[in-house]
């Protein structure tokens, strides 16, 4: 049986791995089979900035699931959250790989994004499993819309990045659907608005920093 110290060490290890984008074996990137077309310097810089934002989004997703799984008292829900988090880990690996290919760098604020998202996930879990699952559902809905926007903003020639984001979007839709099916409730409008505002701050900042 795991001791509190074991749990603390495990959580710290997961945080370090997420921030450093060190994940367990992940499926090959959806972009691996897509030719990496040449891009103009400004196009490449823009694509890298967009992928940095998506990479930050996956850091936050890892932290949210970790925070929720750490607090929930429902073993079945914890298993659900950890399974979804593992799938998000593949997204983290794919975005990190594509960011490197584009010559970009991760956000300098990744530890901050992780810590804040972990706290939000833990708070949502404290409010009860239906709220926690509703938080997952709303988060995935906002991520889905965000990915749709980025797919449209990518340079036309960057089919490799687009292939990655297309598969990520499909996975986010499924995660949101599963959260609702598991009992997630609709969050109040003020909560949804606050989440959108926080996401806007994150995406705007991560594009540059």
N, C-alpha and C positions, 0 to 999 in steps of 0.2 A: 504493500500500500504506500502510495506516495506521501511523503511528509510535506509540510508547508515549505520547507527549504527546497525540496525537490521541485515543487511547483514553481517557486520563485525562480530557480535556476533555469528551468525549462522555458518559462515565460520570457526571461531575459535573453535566452538563446534564440528564441523565435523572433524577438524584436530585432536583435542584431542581424539575423539572417534576412529578415524582410527589408530593413534599411539598406543593407549591403547588397540586396538582390541575389543572395545566395539561397537557392531553393533546391529541394530534392529533385531527382530526375523528372523532367517534364516532357510532355509530348513535343515532337518537333514543331517548330513555329509554322503556322499556316503560310507564312511568306517564304519559307525555305525553297519551295519549288517555283517561285515566281522570279523571273529575271529582275535583277536590280538595275533598272534603267538609269542612265546618266541624268543628273539634275543640274540646273544652273546653280551657282553658289548661293544666291538668295533663296531659291526654292529649297535647296538642301538645308539651309539654316532654318527656314520656316518649318519644314517637315520635322527637323530635329526638335524644335521648340514644342511643336504639337505632341510629338512622341514623349517628350519630357513630362508634359502635363499628364498624358495617359499613364506614364510610369508612376507619377505621384499618386494618381487615382488608384493604382493597384497597391501601392504602399498603404494608402488609407483603407482600402478594402481588407487587406490583411489585418490591419490593426483593429478595424471594426469587428471582424469575426473573432479575433483573438480576445478582445475585450468582452464580447458577449458570451463566448464560450467559457471564459474564466469565471463569470459571475452566475450564469444560470444554474439552477439546481436540478434541472431536468436532464437526465442522462441521454435521453433520446434526442432532445433538442441540441445538446452539446455535440453529439455525434453528427447531426445535420449541419451545424455551423462549422465544425472542423472539416467535414467533407467539402462544403462549399468553399471554405478557405483554402483548401488544397487545390481546388480548381482555379481559384484566383491566383494561387502561386504560379500556375502555368502562365497566366497572363502577365504576371510580374516578370517572369523569365523572358517571355517573348518581347515585351516592351523594352526591357533592358538590352536585349540583343539587337533590336532594331535601332535603338538609340545609339549604340556603339557603331553600328554600320553607317549611320548618318553622320558620324563624327561629333555627336552631341555629348553632353555630360548630364548626370543626374542633378536634380535640384539640390542646392546646398542646404535646404531646409527640411530634408527628408526626416531627420530625427524629430523635428517639431511636428510635421504632418502625422507621423506615427503616434506620437504621444497624445496629441489632441484627439485623434480618431479612436485610439484605444479607450480614452476616457469617455468619449461619446458612446461607444459600444457598451462599456460597462454600465453607464448610466441608464441606457435603454433597457438593458437586462434587469437592472434593479427595479424598473417600473413594471416588470411582469413580462412573461413570455409573449402574450399577444401583442404588447407594445413593441417588444424586441423584434418580433417577426415583422410587424408593421414597419418598423424602422428599416429592416432589410429590404422589404418590398419597395418602399419609397426611395431608398438609396439606389436600388437597381434601376428603378424607373428613371431617375435623374441621370444616372450613368448612361443608360440606353440613349437618352436624348442628347447627351453630351457627345457620345461616340458618333451618332448620326451627324451632328454638326461638324465634328472633326473629319469625318469621311468626306464631307463636302468641301472642306477647306484644304485638303491635301493637294499638292501639285498633281495635275492630271496624269503625269508620267509615273507617279509614285504608286504603282500597282502593288508593290511589295508591302508597303505600310498599310495600304487599304485592305489587303487580304488578311492581315493580322487583326485590324479593327473590326472587320466584318464578322469574324469568328467570335471575337470577344463580345460583340454586341449580341449575338445569338445566345451566348452563355449567360449574359446578364439578364436577358429576357426570361430565360428558363429559371434562373435563381429567384427572380422576383415572383414568378408564377408559383414556384415551389413554396416560397415563404407564405404567400397568401393561402395556398392549399393547406399548409400546416397550422393555420389559425391566425395569421397576421391580420391586424385590424387597420383600417384607414386612419392615419394620423390627422389630428386637427389641422385646419388650414394655417394657423400661425406657426405651427411646428414645421410644416412643409415649406412655408415661405422662409423661415429661418435657415432651414437646410439648404435651400437654393441660394440664399445670400452667402452663406459660408462657402458653398461650392464655388460660387463666382469669385470670391476672394482667392481661394486656392488656385483655381485655374488661371486667373489673371496673373497672379504672382509667380506661379511655377513656369509660365511661358518664358519669363525673363531670368528668374533666379533659381 
